[in-house]
Amino acid sequence: MKYRKKPVEVDAEIYREGMEDGWYVLETDVRCGGVYYLHNSAIKTDIHQKLHPAIKTLEGWLKISEGDYIITGIKGERYPCKPDIFNESYEVAE
């Protein structure tokens, strides 16, 4: 049996600083777990030079890159989407 996804309208914006839920830093010492998530943007200091914005999704934390869209789903959940995928998947609603 085949299924077609129901059309759903979502809100989306191109990412800009301040939309993230936190930051993460890649740690090279695998004994420490590899990735650290920092939940407060005030932690951005010279000590942590490789901080990247991240957003907490229903599936866990995901990195946000410049140009990504931040989509808000029908239940208020948020997640990032790469621009090429977004443009192939969504169109402006009337």
N, C-alpha and C positions, 0 to 999 in steps of 0.2 A: 504494500500500500504506500502511496506517495502522499506527502503533506506539503502544504505551502504555508509559509510564515504569514501570519495576519499582519496587515499594515498597522503600525503603531507610530504615533507621533512622539518625539522626544525633544527635550531642550538640549542644545549643544552650544558651546563656546570654544573658541581657540584658547588654549592654555595661556595664562599670564601669571606671573608670580603673585602669590596670595591665594590661588585656587587650590594649592596642594593641601593635603591632610597632614603632611609631615615630610621628613627628609630621610634619605638613607645614604650610608657611606659604604662603599665596597671595601672590605677588609681582606688583605691578602693572607692573613694567618688563618688557615682552614680549621685550626684547633679551636678557634673562637666562633665558629659557625658560618663564617664567610660574609654574611650581610648583616648590617645593623640598621634598624629603623629608628629614627629619632623623631619623636612625636611633637617637637616644639621647634618652630623655625628660629626661635631665639638662640638655639644651640649653634647656629651658623657662626663659627669662629675660625680663626686662623689655624687652630689645632686640627680641625676637620676640613681639609682642603678639597676633598673629592665628594662633596655632598651633592646629591641629585634629588629633585623633587619627586615625591611619590604620592599616590592616592590609595586610600583603603577601599577595596572593592568587596563584593560579596565572596569573591574567590581568594581574597588576601591582598597584600600590598603589591602595587604595580608602579613601575617607573613612568614618569611623564617626561616627554622630550619637547623641545620647542617646536611649535607647529601642530602638536597633537590637539585633537578636540577632546573636551571633557563633556561627556554625555550624561544627562540625568534621565534615568529611566522612569517608567510609569509608577513605580513605587518609591521614588526618591533616591534610588541607588545611583551611584556615580561610578563612571569608569572612563579610562582614556581610550582613544581610538586614533590610529595613525591616519594622516590626511588622505592618503591614497585609498585606503579601505573605506573611510568615511564618505569620500566623494563617489565611490562605486556603490555604496549601500544606501545613501540617503539623498533626498532632494528636498528643496524648500517646500513646506506645506502651505497650502493656500488658506 
